[in-house]
Amino acid sequence: MSLFFIIGITIKNSYQIQENLLTESLKNKALAIFNLIVDMRHWNAQYDGVYVKSEKLQPNPYLDPNFIKSEHGETLVWVNPAFMTRQISDIASKRDGFKLKITSNKLINKNNAPDEDEKKILDYFDKNPETPYSWEIKDNQFKFMGALKTEKACLTCHSKQGYKVGDIRGGISVTFDVANEFEQLSEINKEKTQTIIFLIIAAIGALITLLIHESMKRKDEIKISKLNESLEVKVNELDEFNKTLHKKVQEEVKKQREKENLLIQQSKMAALGEMIGNIAHQWRQPISAVSAIMMNIKWTAISEGMNKEFIDERMKEANEQLSYMSQTIDDFRNFFKPNKEKEFFDLDLEVRKTYKILKDTLQHNNINFQIFSNKEIMVYGYPSEFSQVILNIISNAKDVLIERNTDKPKIEVHILKDEENIYCKICDNGGGIEEKNINKIFEPYFTTKELRGTGIGLYISKEIIEKHMQGLLVVKNNELGAEFIISIPIKEEEA
């Protein structure tokens, strides 16, 4: 009988182990979900919340401001850690048998009020701040709550509630429906009772009893293995989701920085154009006044007996200079005027407009500038942005030629096309780009000009050609110097 008693106790203990394993797996699963939510909240908090572009998401009424409008009129909703947790909770709660909730004893949002069980755990956390989490199984529900400690980043929103760093300011609860799991254990327990009764009845069949026990043990191990495998798959899915989310966040941050760089550059150009427009407005009246004064001087001089032909020649020269000043300021103003929509424009004409802006500087430094174009070539895109790209490249070439004191410096622009693309090649004889830098020059903030450069010009130029005009901007060294090649696909209307 003692042998059968030992065997019965062994079977009972095996079922207790199964129950402990199931409980431990559920606890680990809940803890993994809690840590994942805390990590996402930390990420959100380090940026003091993030803005989400959405016309459907209702802003959090407890945040101020809870949304802003972009310059394009888009609604950007402010999502702080608590708001983000609630959004994730709403999504998670739509799954059968799963519930996620953030709650606190000091509420900002009444919708986060704790129920009776959650209130008891929060009170326990307040009295025992070193306890990281609490769990229980009640009414076929596995209820887990992790303590949320106040960190420095949390004080932005919660300092007014009286919290300090290290205080417990609430918790995140994770609830699973475990009815199926415990129903399976109940079925196993029924089999346990039947097995023990069978062992007592079959006392004389020790060998048979032992074989049955081993068979039952194997069945139990298979069931436990399946439960563990199922839980492990779910934990792995959560880990993979965490990795994917981190990668997507990095990609979105990178895209946002690129957009910000473009907006900054466009804002600078628009501000420069507006400033030049104001200068032009201020110039008009003094130019007119000078013209009137000169006319008065002319007639006074003639009446005093001076040579009329000589006076007319000087007046003509002065008026030409005034006209040149007026035209120059108009050229600058039009050059920096931003384009709102794409249009077809003459590539050669835009290059020549750019040259007019740089003409005096190039001539002052004895730089020979030439444009080679056989015929009118039309391109579809933003003419003002294209001109800024040409301005950036020519300005960089000019700086290199001056810095290296190149003998007989020159810059050439070649405009041509084939059946598929239109090309604009800009070459100089400045000796080319160092091999160690040629693959870096289009990277943001990379510059070889030390204090004189920002490293943003060529990066913006590449963004304009490749993202705004669906073209390609590359650079290589030839036998004389650097060669920038812009290629733009031909539209049907251009062919």
C-alpha positions as CSV (number, residue, x, y, z in Angstrom):
1,M,0.0,0.0,0.0
2,S,2.9,2.4,0.7
3,L,4.0,2.0,-2.9
4,F,0.6,3.0,-4.2
5,F,0.4,5.9,-1.6
6,I,3.8,7.2,-2.9
7,I,2.6,6.9,-6.5
8,G,-0.7,8.8,-5.6
9,I,1.2,11.6,-3.9
10,T,3.5,11.8,-6.9
11,I,0.6,12.2,-9.3
12,K,-1.0,14.9,-7.1
13,N,2.3,16.8,-6.9
14,S,2.6,16.6,-10.7
15,Y,-0.7,18.4,-11.1
16,Q,0.3,21.0,-8.6
17,I,3.5,21.6,-10.6
18,Q,1.4,22.0,-13.8
19,E,-0.8,24.6,-12.1
20,N,2.3,26.5,-10.8
21,L,3.9,26.4,-14.3
22,L,0.7,27.8,-15.9
23,T,0.5,30.6,-13.2
24,E,4.2,31.5,-13.7
25,S,3.8,31.6,-17.5
26,L,0.7,33.9,-17.2
27,K,2.7,36.1,-14.8
28,N,5.6,36.4,-17.2
29,K,3.3,37.1,-20.1
30,A,1.6,40.0,-18.2
31,L,5.0,41.3,-17.0
32,A,6.3,41.3,-20.6
33,I,3.3,43.3,-21.8
34,F,3.6,45.7,-18.8
35,N,7.4,46.3,-19.6
36,L,6.6,46.9,-23.3
37,I,4.0,49.5,-22.4
38,V,6.4,51.2,-20.0
39,D,9.1,51.3,-22.7
40,M,6.7,52.9,-25.1
41,R,5.7,55.5,-22.5
42,H,9.4,56.2,-21.8
43,W,10.0,56.8,-25.5
44,N,7.0,59.1,-25.6
45,A,8.0,61.0,-22.4
46,Q,11.5,61.7,-23.6
47,Y,10.0,63.8,-26.4
48,D,7.4,65.5,-24.1
49,G,4.7,63.7,-26.1
50,V,4.4,63.4,-29.9
51,Y,2.1,64.8,-32.5
52,V,0.0,62.5,-34.6
53,K,-1.5,63.7,-37.9
54,S,-5.2,62.6,-37.8
55,E,-8.6,64.1,-38.6
56,K,-10.4,61.2,-36.8
57,L,-8.6,60.9,-33.5
58,Q,-10.4,62.9,-30.8
59,P,-7.9,65.1,-28.9
60,N,-7.4,64.5,-25.2
61,P,-9.5,67.2,-23.4
62,Y,-7.1,67.1,-20.4
63,L,-4.1,68.3,-22.5
64,D,-3.6,72.0,-23.4
65,P,-3.1,72.5,-26.2
66,N,-4.4,69.1,-27.2
67,F,-3.9,69.7,-30.9
68,I,-2.3,72.2,-33.3
69,K,-2.6,73.0,-37.0
70,S,0.3,72.6,-39.4
71,E,1.1,75.3,-42.0
72,H,-0.8,73.1,-44.5
73,G,-3.9,73.0,-42.3
74,E,-3.5,69.5,-41.1
75,T,-4.6,68.6,-37.6
76,L,-1.7,67.4,-35.4
77,V,-3.1,65.8,-32.2
78,W,-0.8,65.9,-29.1
79,V,-0.4,62.3,-27.7
80,N,1.3,62.2,-24.3
81,P,2.3,58.9,-22.5
82,A,-1.1,58.5,-20.8
83,F,-3.1,59.2,-23.9
84,M,-0.9,56.8,-25.9
85,T,-1.4,54.1,-23.2
86,R,-5.2,54.6,-23.4
87,Q,-5.2,54.3,-27.2
88,I,-3.2,51.0,-27.0
89,S,-5.6,49.8,-24.2
90,D,-8.6,50.4,-26.4
91,I,-7.0,48.4,-29.2
92,A,-5.9,45.6,-26.9
93,S,-9.3,45.4,-25.2
94,K,-11.0,44.5,-28.5
95,R,-9.2,41.1,-28.3
96,D,-11.2,38.2,-26.6
97,G,-10.1,37.5,-23.1
98,F,-7.6,40.4,-22.9
99,K,-7.8,43.8,-21.1
100,L,-5.3,46.6,-20.6
101,K,-5.8,49.7,-18.4
102,I,-3.9,52.6,-16.9
103,T,-5.3,53.8,-13.5
104,S,-4.4,55.9,-10.5
105,N,-5.6,57.1,-7.1
106,K,-5.0,60.7,-8.2
107,L,-7.0,61.1,-11.4
108,I,-6.7,63.6,-14.2
109,N,-9.0,61.7,-16.5
110,K,-12.1,60.2,-14.7
111,N,-12.3,57.4,-17.3
112,N,-9.2,55.9,-15.7
113,A,-10.8,55.4,-12.3
114,P,-9.8,52.1,-10.6
115,D,-12.4,49.4,-9.8
116,E,-12.6,48.0,-6.2
117,D,-9.8,45.4,-6.8
118,E,-7.5,47.9,-8.5
119,K,-8.1,50.4,-5.7
120,K,-6.8,47.8,-3.1
121,I,-3.6,47.2,-5.2
122,L,-3.0,50.9,-5.6
123,D,-3.3,51.5,-1.9
124,Y,-0.9,48.6,-1.3
125,F,1.6,50.1,-3.7
126,D,1.3,53.5,-1.8
127,K,2.2,51.7,1.4
128,N,4.9,49.4,-0.2
129,P,6.6,51.6,-2.8
130,E,9.4,48.9,-3.4
131,T,6.8,46.3,-4.6
132,P,7.1,46.3,-8.5
133,Y,3.9,44.4,-9.2
134,S,1.0,42.4,-7.9
135,W,-1.2,39.6,-9.3
136,E,-4.1,37.3,-8.4
137,I,-6.4,34.8,-10.0
138,K,-10.1,35.6,-9.4
139,D,-13.3,34.5,-11.1
140,N,-11.3,32.8,-13.9
141,Q,-9.4,36.1,-14.5
142,F,-5.7,36.5,-14.2
143,K,-5.3,40.0,-12.8
144,F,-1.9,41.7,-12.9
145,M,-0.9,45.2,-12.1
146,G,2.6,46.8,-12.4
147,A,3.5,49.9,-10.4
148,L,4.2,53.2,-12.3
149,K,7.0,55.1,-10.6
150,T,7.3,58.9,-11.2
151,E,10.4,59.8,-13.2
152,K,11.8,63.2,-14.1
153,A,10.1,63.2,-17.6
154,C,6.7,62.5,-15.9
155,L,6.8,65.7,-13.8
156,T,5.9,67.8,-16.9
157,C,2.3,66.7,-16.5
158,H,2.1,65.3,-13.0
159,S,4.1,67.7,-10.8
160,K,0.9,69.7,-10.2
161,Q,-0.6,66.6,-8.5
162,G,2.1,66.7,-5.9
163,Y,4.2,63.8,-7.2
164,K,8.0,63.7,-6.8
165,V,10.6,61.5,-8.5
166,G,10.3,58.0,-7.1
167,D,6.6,58.3,-6.0
168,I,4.1,55.6,-7.1
169,R,1.6,57.6,-9.2
170,G,-0.5,54.7,-10.5
171,G,-0.4,51.4,-12.3
172,I,-1.0,49.5,-15.5
173,S,-3.3,46.5,-15.2
174,V,-3.2,43.5,-17.5
175,T,-6.1,41.0,-17.3
176,F,-6.4,37.6,-19.1
177,D,-9.4,35.3,-19.3
178,V,-8.0,32.0,-18.1
179,A,-11.2,30.0,-18.0
180,N,-10.0,27.6,-20.8
181,E,-6.6,27.0,-19.2
182,F,-8.1,26.2,-15.8
183,E,-10.9,24.1,-17.4
184,Q,-8.1,22.0,-18.9
185,L,-6.4,21.7,-15.5
186,S,-9.8,20.8,-14.0
187,E,-10.2,18.0,-16.5
188,I,-6.7,16.8,-15.6
189,N,-7.7,16.9,-11.9
190,K,-10.7,14.7,-12.7
191,E,-8.4,12.3,-14.4
192,K,-6.1,12.5,-11.3
193,T,-8.9,11.4,-8.9
194,Q,-10.0,8.6,-11.2
195,T,-6.3,7.4,-11.4
196,I,-5.9,7.4,-7.6
197,I,-9.2,5.4,-7.2
198,F,-8.1,3.0,-9.8
199,L,-4.7,2.6,-8.0
200,I,-6.5,1.7,-4.7
201,I,-8.9,-0.7,-6.5
202,A,-6.0,-2.2,-8.4
203,A,-3.7,-2.6,-5.4
204,I,-2.7,-6.1,-6.5
205,G,-1.7,-4.9,-9.9
206,A,1.3,-2.8,-9.0
207,L,3.0,-3.3,-12.3
208,I,-0.2,-2.3,-14.2
209,T,-0.6,0.7,-11.9
210,L,2.9,1.8,-12.6
211,L,2.4,1.6,-16.3
212,I,-0.8,3.6,-16.2
213,H,0.9,6.2,-14.1
214,E,3.7,6.6,-16.6
215,S,1.2,6.8,-19.4
216,M,-0.8,9.6,-17.6
217,K,2.4,11.4,-16.8
218,R,3.4,11.5,-20.5
219,K,-0.1,12.8,-21.4
220,D,0.2,15.5,-18.8
221,E,3.7,16.5,-20.0
222,I,2.4,16.8,-23.5
223,K,-0.4,19.1,-22.4
224,I,2.0,21.3,-20.4
225,S,4.4,21.4,-23.3
226,K,1.6,22.6,-25.6
227,L,0.5,25.3,-23.1
228,N,4.1,26.5,-22.7
229,E,4.6,26.5,-26.5
230,S,1.5,28.6,-26.9
231,L,2.6,31.1,-24.3
232,E,6.1,31.2,-25.7
233,V,4.7,32.0,-29.2
234,K,2.7,34.9,-27.8
235,V,5.7,36.3,-25.9
236,N,7.8,36.0,-29.0
237,E,5.1,37.9,-30.9
238,L,5.2,40.7,-28.4
239,D,9.0,40.8,-28.6
240,E,8.8,41.1,-32.4
241,F,6.2,43.8,-32.1
242,N,8.5,45.8,-29.8
243,K,11.4,45.5,-32.2
244,T,9.3,46.4,-35.2
245,L,7.8,49.4,-33.4
246,H,11.3,50.7,-32.4
247,K,12.4,50.4,-36.0
248,K,9.3,52.2,-37.3
249,V,9.8,55.0,-34.8
250,Q,13.4,55.5,-35.9
251,E,12.3,55.6,-39.6
252,E,9.5,58.2,-38.9
253,V,11.9,60.4,-36.8
254,K,14.4,60.3,-39.8
255,K,11.6,61.3,-42.2
256,Q,10.4,64.1,-40.0
257,R,13.9,65.5,-39.8
258,E,14.2,65.5,-43.5
259,K,10.9,67.3,-43.9
260,E,12.0,69.8,-41.3
261,N,15.3,70.5,-43.1
262,L,13.4,71.1,-46.4
263,L,10.9,73.4,-44.7
264,I,13.7,75.4,-43.1
265,Q,15.4,75.8,-46.4
266,Q,12.2,76.8,-48.1
267,S,11.4,79.3,-45.3
268,K,14.8,80.9,-45.7
269,M,14.3,81.3,-49.5
270,A,10.8,82.8,-49.0
271,A,12.1,85.2,-46.3
272,L,15.0,86.2,-48.5
273,G,12.6,86.8,-51.4
274,E,10.3,88.9,-49.2
275,M,13.3,90.9,-47.9
276,I,14.5,91.7,-51.4
277,G,10.9,92.7,-52.4
278,N,10.9,95.2,-49.5
279,I,14.3,96.5,-50.7
280,A,12.9,96.8,-54.2
281,H,9.9,98.8,-52.9
282,Q,12.2,101.1,-51.0
283,W,14.4,101.6,-54.1
284,R,11.7,102.7,-56.4
285,Q,11.1,106.2,-55.0
286,P,14.8,107.2,-54.6
287,I,15.5,106.0,-58.2
288,S,12.6,108.1,-59.5
289,A,13.8,111.0,-57.4
290,V,17.3,110.7,-58.7
291,S,16.0,110.6,-62.3
292,A,14.0,113.8,-61.7
293,I,17.0,115.5,-60.1
294,M,19.1,114.6,-63.1
295,M,16.5,116.0,-65.5
296,N,16.4,119.2,-63.6
297,I,20.3,119.4,-63.7
298,K,20.1,118.8,-67.5
299,W,17.8,121.7,-68.2
300,T,19.6,124.0,-65.8
301,A,23.0,123.1,-67.4
302,I,21.6,123.7,-70.9
303,S,20.1,127.0,-69.9
304,E,23.5,128.0,-68.5
305,G,25.1,127.4,-71.9
306,M,26.6,123.9,-71.5
307,N,26.9,121.6,-74.5
308,K,23.5,119.9,-74.9
309,E,25.0,116.8,-76.7
310,F,27.4,116.2,-73.9
311,I,24.7,116.5,-71.3
312,D,22.4,114.1,-73.2
313,E,25.2,111.5,-73.4
314,R,25.8,111.7,-69.6
315,M,22.1,111.6,-68.9
316,K,21.8,108.4,-71.1
317,E,24.6,106.8,-69.1
318,A,23.1,107.7,-65.8
319,N,19.6,106.4,-66.8
320,E,21.1,103.1,-68.0
321,Q,22.7,102.6,-64.5
322,L,19.5,103.4,-62.8
323,S,17.6,101.0,-65.1
324,Y,20.3,98.3,-64.3
325,M,19.8,98.8,-60.6
326,S,16.0,98.5,-60.9
327,Q,16.3,95.4,-63.1
328,T,18.8,93.8,-60.8
329,I,16.6,94.0,-57.8
330,D,13.7,92.6,-59.8
331,D,15.9,89.7,-60.9
332,F,16.8,88.9,-57.3
333,R,13.2,89.1,-56.2
334,N,11.9,86.9,-58.9
335,F,14.7,84.4,-58.4
336,F,13.8,83.7,-54.8
337,K,10.0,83.7,-55.4
338,P,8.8,80.2,-54.4
339,N,6.7,78.1,-56.9
340,K,3.4,76.7,-55.6
341,E,2.7,74.2,-58.4
342,K,4.7,72.2,-60.9
343,E,5.0,73.6,-64.4
344,F,6.9,73.3,-67.6
345,F,9.9,75.6,-67.8
346,D,12.9,76.2,-70.1
347,L,16.0,74.6,-68.5
348,D,18.4,76.9,-70.4
349,L,16.5,80.0,-69.3
350,E,16.6,79.0,-65.6
351,V,20.3,78.4,-65.8
352,R,20.9,81.9,-67.3
353,K,18.7,83.5,-64.6
354,T,21.0,81.8,-62.0
355,Y,24.0,83.1,-63.9
356,K,22.7,86.7,-63.7
357,I,22.6,86.4,-59.9
358,L,26.2,85.2,-59.8
359,K,27.6,87.1,-62.8
360,D,29.3,90.0,-60.9
361,T,31.0,87.6,-58.4
362,L,32.2,85.3,-61.2
363,Q,33.5,88.1,-63.3
364,H,35.2,89.7,-60.3
365,N,37.1,86.5,-59.7
366,N,38.0,86.1,-63.4
367,I,36.0,82.8,-63.6
368,N,35.0,82.0,-67.2
369,F,31.4,80.8,-67.3
370,Q,29.8,79.1,-70.4
371,I,26.5,77.5,-71.2
372,F,26.3,74.8,-73.9
373,S,22.7,74.1,-75.2
374,N,21.7,73.3,-78.7
375,K,17.9,74.0,-78.4
376,E,15.1,74.8,-76.1
377,I,14.6,72.0,-73.6
378,M,11.5,72.0,-71.5
379,V,11.3,70.3,-68.0
380,Y,8.4,69.6,-65.7
381,G,8.9,70.7,-62.1
382,Y,9.5,73.7,-59.9
383,P,11.6,76.3,-61.7
384,S,12.5,78.2,-58.6
385,E,13.7,75.1,-56.7
386,F,15.7,74.0,-59.8
387,S,17.4,77.4,-59.9
388,Q,18.3,77.0,-56.3
389,V,20.0,73.7,-57.0
390,I,22.0,75.2,-59.9
391,L,22.9,78.2,-57.6
392,N,24.1,75.8,-54.8
393,I,26.3,73.8,-57.2
394,I,27.8,76.8,-59.1
395,S,28.4,78.6,-55.8
396,N,30.3,75.5,-54.4
397,A,32.4,75.3,-57.6
398,K,33.2,79.0,-57.4
399,D,34.3,78.7,-53.8
400,V,36.6,75.8,-54.7
401,L,38.2,77.6,-57.7
402,I,38.9,80.7,-55.5
403,E,40.1,78.7,-52.5
404,R,42.5,76.6,-54.7
405,N,43.6,79.6,-56.7
406,T,43.0,77.7,-59.9
407,D,44.8,78.9,-63.1
408,K,42.3,80.0,-65.7
409,P,39.3,79.0,-63.7
410,K,36.2,78.0,-65.5
411,I,32.7,76.6,-65.0
412,E,30.7,75.0,-67.8
413,V,27.0,74.0,-68.0
414,H,26.0,71.4,-70.7
415,I,22.2,70.9,-71.3
416,L,21.2,67.9,-73.5
417,K,18.7,65.1,-73.6
418,D,18.1,61.6,-75.0
419,E,15.0,59.5,-75.5
420,E,14.3,59.1,-71.8
421,N,16.0,61.8,-69.8
422,I,17.0,65.5,-69.8
423,Y,20.5,66.2,-68.5
424,C,22.2,69.2,-67.0
425,K,25.9,68.7,-66.4
426,I,27.9,71.3,-64.3
427,C,31.7,71.0,-64.6
428,D,34.7,72.9,-63.3
429,N,38.5,72.7,-63.5
430,G,39.1,72.9,-59.7
431,G,40.9,69.6,-59.4
432,G,37.8,67.5,-58.2
433,I,36.6,66.2,-54.8
434,E,38.8,64.2,-52.5
435,E,38.0,60.5,-52.8
436,K,37.4,60.2,-49.0
437,N,34.6,62.8,-49.3
438,I,33.0,62.1,-52.6
439,N,30.5,59.7,-51.1
440,K,29.6,62.0,-48.2
441,I,28.9,65.3,-49.9
442,F,25.2,64.8,-50.1
443,E,24.8,63.8,-46.5
444,P,23.2,66.4,-44.2
445,Y,25.5,68.6,-42.2
446,F,28.7,67.3,-44.0
447,T,30.9,70.2,-45.1
448,T,34.5,70.8,-46.0
449,K,34.2,74.6,-45.5
450,E,34.6,74.4,-41.7
451,L,33.1,77.6,-40.2
452,R,31.8,78.9,-43.6
453,G,29.5,76.0,-44.4
454,T,26.4,74.4,-43.0
455,G,26.5,71.1,-45.0
456,I,22.9,71.5,-46.0
457,G,23.1,72.9,-49.5
458,L,23.9,69.8,-51.5
459,Y,21.7,67.7,-49.3
460,I,18.7,69.9,-50.0
461,S,19.6,70.0,-53.7
462,K,19.5,66.2,-53.9
463,E,16.2,66.1,-52.0
464,I,14.7,68.7,-54.5
465,I,15.8,66.8,-57.7
466,E,15.1,63.2,-56.5
467,K,11.9,63.7,-54.4
468,H,10.3,66.8,-55.9
469,M,11.2,66.2,-59.5
470,Q,11.7,62.4,-59.5
471,G,15.1,62.8,-61.0
472,L,18.7,61.9,-60.0
473,L,21.6,64.0,-58.8
474,V,25.1,62.4,-58.8
475,V,28.7,63.6,-58.8
476,K,32.0,62.3,-60.2
477,N,35.5,63.5,-60.9
478,N,36.8,64.0,-64.4
479,E,40.3,64.8,-65.6
480,L,39.9,68.5,-64.7
481,G,37.7,68.7,-61.7
482,A,34.2,67.8,-60.4
483,E,31.2,67.0,-62.6
484,F,27.6,67.2,-61.2
485,I,25.0,65.4,-63.3
486,I,21.3,66.2,-63.0
487,S,19.0,63.8,-64.9
488,I,15.2,64.3,-65.1
489,P,12.8,61.9,-66.8
490,I,11.0,63.2,-69.8
491,K,7.3,63.8,-69.5
492,E,5.0,63.0,-72.5
493,E,4.4,66.7,-73.0
494,E,8.2,67.3,-73.2
495,A,8.9,64.7,-75.8
